[in-house]
Structure formats: C-alpha cells, structure tokens
C-alpha cells in the first residue's frame, strides 16, 4: 500500500511538472499565429475603436497579426458566448465591455455564460465616465444646485440617457438613489439624438458619454455639471465628480477589458496582461484614446477579477433598488 501511495504521489508530481513545462513552453512561443479580438458591437463605436487601437499596437509587439472581428448582437452577449466556447489557447480574445459582463447579468435572469466562471480576466483596459450636462437655460451650475432644483420640482425634471440598462442609465438611477431626487428617465436609442434634444432645449438634463458631448460643452451649447467617475477625468479636469458634491461612493463608468476562455494557461494570461499594460503606456496611443474621451488603465488579472466582482454587486444593487426592467 505504501508503495502504491508513493507511486501515486510520484505520478501526481510528474503530471504537475509536465503541465508547468507545457504551459511555460506555450507562453514562450505565444503568439505563434494570428490572434482574434472579438468585439460584441458594430464598427465605429467606443468598444471597437478601443479594441482596434490596442490590437494595432499588439500586432507590432507580437510580430503576428491581431485581427479585430465584430460580432454584434444582444448587447455584446453573442461575442462573449463565442469566446466562452473557443479553445483555451490564447488565440481567441474577448474585448469585452461593462454592458455584457457586469450590467446585463443584473438585468436578465438567464445568461448564456457566467461572467465570472466562464472567462479568465486578463486586464481592465479602458474606462470612460459619463458626464452630467444641462441645457444653458437650466438654473443649476453644480451637482448641489441640480439636486436642489430636482427636489424643488419632484417628478418634473427629466434626464436623457441611452437605452434602458445602459451604463449611463444606471448612472442616472444611482444619482437618483443617492441624492433622493425623482428625475424622470427619457430613454434614447443613441447619444446623437439625445444630444440633439438637449441642445434644442427639449430635455433639460443629460447623462451621456463624454465622446460627442464635450464639443457642445466647449461651444457653450451645454453646461457640464459633473463626471460620474470616482476621480476627475483626464478628459475634462475642470469638471468635478458627483462624489465631490457629497454623494460619497458615486462611481459609474463604462469600461472595456480583455478576457480569455476559462482554462487558458496562466502563463499566457499573464503575458497578454503584461503586454496590454505596456501597450497602454505608449504616448501616441494614450493621446489618441484621449481624443476619443477614453482613459487607458491596464491591470493585472487579479486586480481585474476583483474589479468585476465589485461591479457585479454594485450594478445588481442599483437595478434592484431602482426597479429597472428590460423587455
């Protein structure tokens, strides 16, 4: 019996050594062929722009093609499911977003993937806060003044944001919860029509992405009240955060990150994470992203995993307390 245990112990050690050697060898030769970045949204949007900017840098660093493939549908879920079912070899990457990973799971009872169990988180790549703006005719120049105005007109002041369940909508509902106000949500299919109505004075308040909105702030057609991130945005350093007005803990960003299928060798996960972090430090890439109102981050897989857990809990609480439902 003792000999049997010795054999099993030796066998287990041998398997562990072979596995480590195999994973190390895989990492040393990675990538040895084209890497696919799957994006769950159409070309031209913020997710796609971010993915292509990073992929173009990795293409040079890896000396192998990095191809971005758009697989839009179901708010990013289709692309995520494809990556979930892909071989765990590092060659099929999800350039995912907050929409499908941490927002949609809070909105629907059944998902075709587990955002925690089915993926290996690689790196939080980019964040982009929303910005709260008002039409110049609105007599509010700060978050505190906007809250006072809303409380003085309960149920009368409305805000524009993109479709139900979007990060901007959740930011609006979190604002209502923490401020005790009753702003009325007006959903829009996109930021462009929302901005048109804001500039035209048809809706007084907007909670929208910074890209496309800041030019109207600069032109004086809209007034910036606050950004929704925990700290001030590098894109608009003069605009205070919502938290600075006393709504402690207010932090709501749209974000983009990199994932691999569960079971991808840790050596490959760590290599991709380090390479993305290095890529995001490139001055020309950072300058380009800033023009798109996108802020580069970069993180370790462990940091990203913790971030996702916090986001899932936060979004589920907002959806529950606000009673958000989608058809």
Secondary structure by P-SEA (a helix, b strand, c coil): caaaaaaaaaaaaaaaaaaaaaaaaaaaaccccbbbbbbccccccaaaaaaaaaaaaaaaaacbbbbbbbbccccaaaaaaaaaaccccccccccccccccccccccccccccccccccccccccbbbbbbbbbccccccccaaaaaaaaaaccccbbbbbcccccaaaaaaaaaaaaaccbbbbbbbccaaaaaaaaaacccccccccccccaaaaaaccccccccccccccccccccccccccccccccccccccccccccccaaaaaaaaaaaaaaaacaaaaaaaaaacbbbbbbcaaaaaaaaaaaaaaaaaaaaaaccccc
